[in-house]
Amino acid sequence: MSEDAKFEDGAEAPLNLGAMDPEDLQVVSSLAQDAIFPITEMTWRAAERRFAILINRFRWEDQGRDRHAPERVQSLLVIDNVLRVASQGIDRNDRDTVLSLLSVTFEPGEEGSGHLILTLAGDGAIRLEIEALDVTLKDVTRPYRAPSGKVPDHS
């Protein structure tokens, strides 16, 4: 006798998305919206031309929120082909700072280059000069109950 499938057997797989054009970046931005991260979780490796942040993102794609509490998951947001990094409105020396990501946008330049703008809550921003658009969002932990128990507010 075979056993019936359980709802848990159909759990969503971790995200592993790439963006190489502005349309794909909109998807990544919407999934990373309202992610929070300690300032110490940002890394720029100039020699590798890679900027990465370990974020705690809200699981906007979770269709089961009505059956269980809202969830977050730790994800890596990785930007490749980075030539320069600048920030405004944040104190990079205050290691206790926790930042909230509002959006990720692309300002095109010449021949595929441009700037990637990470807009933060509280008028902060991180500006990455990039040679070409290459962004990855990859979940690296299992989802966990959002500590607030709430969906982020956009009012």
C-alpha positions as CSV (number, residue, x, y, z in Angstrom):
1,M,0.0,0.0,0.0
2,S,1.4,3.4,-0.9
3,E,1.4,6.4,1.4
4,D,-0.4,9.6,0.4
5,A,1.7,12.6,-0.3
6,K,1.9,15.2,2.4
7,F,1.8,18.9,1.9
8,E,5.3,19.2,3.3
9,D,6.6,17.1,0.5
10,G,5.9,19.9,-1.9
11,A,7.8,22.6,-0.1
12,E,9.4,25.3,-2.2
13,A,13.0,24.9,-3.3
14,P,15.5,27.6,-2.2
15,L,15.9,30.5,-4.7
16,N,18.9,30.7,-6.9
17,L,18.3,33.5,-9.4
18,G,20.5,35.4,-11.7
19,A,19.9,38.8,-13.4
20,M,21.9,39.9,-16.4
21,D,19.4,42.5,-17.7
22,P,17.2,45.2,-16.1
23,E,14.0,43.1,-16.4
24,D,15.5,40.2,-14.5
25,L,16.9,42.7,-11.9
26,Q,13.4,43.9,-11.2
27,V,12.5,40.3,-10.1
28,V,15.6,40.1,-7.9
29,S,14.9,43.5,-6.4
30,S,11.3,42.6,-5.5
31,L,12.4,39.4,-3.8
32,A,15.1,41.2,-1.9
33,Q,12.8,44.1,-0.9
34,D,12.7,44.7,2.9
35,A,15.8,42.5,3.5
36,I,17.7,43.4,6.6
37,F,21.4,42.9,7.2
38,P,24.1,44.0,9.6
39,I,26.6,46.4,8.0
40,T,29.3,43.8,8.8
41,E,27.8,41.4,6.3
42,M,28.8,43.5,3.3
43,T,32.0,42.5,1.5
44,W,33.8,44.0,-1.5
45,R,36.6,42.0,-3.0
46,A,38.2,44.4,-5.3
47,A,40.6,41.9,-6.8
48,E,37.7,39.6,-7.7
49,R,35.5,42.6,-8.7
50,R,32.7,41.1,-6.5
51,F,30.5,42.7,-3.9
52,A,28.3,40.5,-1.7
53,I,25.9,40.9,1.2
54,L,24.4,38.2,3.4
55,I,20.8,39.4,3.8
56,N,17.9,38.2,5.8
57,R,15.1,38.5,3.2
58,F,11.4,38.3,3.6
59,R,10.0,35.4,1.6
60,W,7.7,37.3,-0.7
61,E,7.3,34.3,-2.9
62,D,5.9,32.1,0.0
63,Q,2.3,31.2,-1.0
64,G,1.7,29.5,2.3
65,R,1.8,32.5,4.6
66,D,-1.9,32.1,5.3
67,R,-1.2,28.7,6.8
68,H,1.9,29.6,8.8
69,A,3.7,32.6,10.2
70,P,5.6,34.9,7.8
71,E,9.1,33.7,7.0
72,R,12.6,35.0,6.3
73,V,15.6,33.2,4.8
74,Q,19.2,34.1,4.7
75,S,20.4,34.7,1.1
76,L,23.5,35.9,-0.6
77,L,23.1,38.9,-2.9
78,V,26.2,38.9,-5.1
79,I,27.1,41.5,-7.7
80,D,29.9,40.7,-10.1
81,N,32.0,43.0,-12.4
82,V,32.2,45.7,-9.8
83,L,34.7,48.4,-10.5
84,R,34.0,50.8,-7.6
85,V,31.8,51.0,-4.5
86,A,30.5,54.1,-2.8
87,S,28.0,54.7,-0.1
88,Q,26.0,57.6,1.3
89,G,23.9,58.1,4.4
90,I,25.5,55.2,6.3
91,D,28.3,55.1,8.8
92,R,30.5,52.2,7.7
93,N,32.5,52.5,10.9
94,D,29.4,51.8,13.2
95,R,29.6,48.0,13.3
96,D,26.3,47.8,15.1
97,T,24.3,49.2,12.3
98,V,21.5,47.1,10.8
99,L,20.4,48.2,7.3
100,S,17.2,47.6,5.4
101,L,17.2,47.1,1.6
102,L,14.4,48.8,-0.2
103,S,15.3,48.2,-3.9
104,V,18.1,47.3,-6.3
105,T,18.1,49.4,-9.5
106,F,20.3,49.7,-12.6
107,E,21.3,53.0,-14.2
108,P,22.7,52.1,-17.6
109,G,25.9,53.6,-18.9
110,E,27.8,52.9,-22.2
111,E,28.1,49.4,-23.7
112,G,26.5,47.5,-20.8
113,S,28.3,49.3,-18.0
114,G,26.5,51.4,-15.5
115,H,25.7,51.8,-11.8
116,L,23.8,49.4,-9.6
117,I,22.0,51.3,-6.8
118,L,21.1,49.6,-3.5
119,T,18.6,52.0,-1.9
120,L,18.4,51.6,1.9
121,A,15.8,52.7,4.4
122,G,16.6,56.1,6.0
123,D,18.0,57.8,2.9
124,G,21.1,55.5,2.7
125,A,22.4,54.1,-0.6
126,I,25.2,52.0,-1.9
127,R,26.4,52.7,-5.5
128,L,28.3,50.1,-7.4
129,E,30.0,51.0,-10.6
130,I,29.8,47.9,-12.8
131,E,31.3,46.8,-16.1
132,A,28.3,44.6,-16.9
133,L,25.1,43.6,-15.1
134,D,25.6,40.3,-13.3
135,V,23.6,39.8,-10.0
136,T,22.8,36.6,-8.2
137,L,20.3,36.0,-5.3
138,K,20.7,32.6,-3.7
139,D,19.1,31.3,-0.5
140,V,21.7,29.7,1.8
141,T,19.6,28.6,4.8
142,R,16.2,27.1,5.5
143,P,13.4,29.5,6.0
144,Y,12.7,30.6,9.6
145,R,9.8,32.4,11.3
146,A,10.1,36.1,10.8
147,P,11.0,37.5,14.3
148,S,8.4,40.2,14.1
149,G,5.8,37.6,13.0
150,K,4.5,40.2,10.5
151,V,4.7,41.0,6.8
152,P,6.7,44.2,6.2
153,D,4.6,47.3,6.0
154,H,4.7,49.5,2.9
155,S,2.5,52.3,4.0
